[in-house]
């Protein structure tokens, strides 16, 4: 085996970076050298998880501000596409400026990037090294449309041609594959992670809440989660179930702003889902890829409350698999959320379907196997 230097590029976002960590850890265990390049705001989170990380490109708050501004200026019929292309296109162009001198000093043998970090394909092409695109959720056909919009940025003109020709790693179990042709028909399956502990244990107050079992975990993620009234509505709905309810609000929402809450409800900013998910009977979430796959990796049924981006499509796939129920945005409210939770908890077919998807996930190739296939 030849020891390889693997340069990894990612947006500075948990949901994009953390799904790659199992493969990166397996590569390091096999003797390869791994360096992750991301926004300076996310470097500490990666170093806390034991990875070598370097700053490249903008911080997430700047990326999101540009996204919002571009979306507000765009015509309604292309608003979403313009916003996404700005979010990941402008940042890719800026990140590429930082990545090139870093890469020429470090001299990687391969570039690995998450699905929407679009400086990676261009960087690998300029360096003349192979690239691997790592999925963080289902491989939807719309990635070609996003790449086409991003290609309007200087230096990214051929990004889809490069991206579509790369080796692809797919973390999606068979039951959640989207309908229709995939942009990467030869994608290599990889067992998804249930989440990264990040060196954290659960606080005593959380352990006490979960000790008696039957708990519900409620989150709206770390990005589209700043509407306190939506968190409050979810808490009111789930508190009425009479079960312990654990809530994470994300880094930008103060849990104290939701007070008062019932005694059997506990709200905190952030917890490692790898520690939480094995302890709960139901997950109620925005249905981002990470929480969706993390719940299914534990065989846990879900109520999906999609807020935007690819979440509505994730919710449809969960419903199609029989592993949960979706409450679409127009119906979001106390009664609809409570009814959905009662339905999932009261019908054992949802837990049975979630367990079937868990079995599919456990049958997928492990990270060490995929790392060996990719790099020896």
Buried (B, 14 or more C-beta within 10 A) or exposed (E): EEEBBBBBBBBBBBBBBBBBBBBBBBBBEBEBBBBBBBBBBBBEBBEEBEBBBBBBBBBBEBBBEBBEEBBEEBEEEEBEBBBBBBBBBBBBBBBBEBBBEBBEEBEBBBBBBBBBBBBBBBBBBBBEBBBBBBBBBBBBEBBEBBBEBBBEBEBBEEBBEBBBEBBBBBBBBEBBBBEEEBBBEEBBBBBBBBBBBBEEEBEEEBEEBBEEEEBBBBBBBBBBBEEEEBBBBBBBBBBBBEBBBBBBBBEEBEBEEBEEBEEBBBBBBBBBBBBBBBBBBBBBBBBBBBBBBBBBBBBBBBBBBBBEBBBBBBBBBBBEBBBBBBBEEEEBBBEBBBBBBBEBBEEEEBBEBBBBBBEBBEEBBBBBBBBBEBBE
